[in-house]
Amino acid sequence: MTVLDLNAKTSMSQLLLKDTFHGFAFIEGEVTTFNKFHIDGQLRKEFFDEEPSQEYSLWKDVQEYFFSVIRGKRTPLSFKLILSLAREDFPAFLKGCGLPYRPEEVQGLYLNFRYDGKGLQCVTGTSMRTFTMDRGLDQEWDSYVGRFFS
């Protein structure tokens, strides 16, 4: 886990106005303005005529809605946003890092954004479907995120 203190203005532009994070899965978000808004990113497969291949929406599909909740004359009191590398990108990530895991063993590779009204942070996280003492995935994800943000 790595905690990154981000430039709020630059990072918010990348998150809300640009396509920088479009390929990431949107897990969930919460925005506190005059009310608290919670958005669950899990797709409701029964809604669709054809069952979607992914479990979660992509950020590009909810970015505009999330922005519409935040947009206004006043900045939000707080928000949190959880993104994950899209599941279809797991094989390339694992192979590129030389990690021995199968993609189905990885639950998620997360970016947890938190804005508290003063500053914006991103906390990295990983989750495996099985227990392991190996921290290689954590280290490689932290390294990847560091390169991604620079």
Sequence and secondary structure as in RCSB ss.txt:
>XXXX:A:sequence
MTVLDLNAKTSMSQLLLKDTFHGFAFIEGEVTTFNKFHIDGQLRKEFFDEEPSQEYSLWKDVQEYFFSVIRGKRT
PLSFKLILSLAREDFPAFLKGCGLPYRPEEVQGLYLNFRYDGKGLQCVTGTSMRTFTMDRGLDQEWDSYVGRFFS
>XXXX:A:secstr
  EEEE HHHHHHHHHTSSTTTTEEEEEEEEESSSEEEEE B  GGGSSS  SSSB BHHHHHHHHHHHH SSS 
 SEEEEEEEE GGGHHHHHHHHT    GGGEEEEEEEEEE SS EEEEEEEEESS     HHHHHHHHHHHHHH 
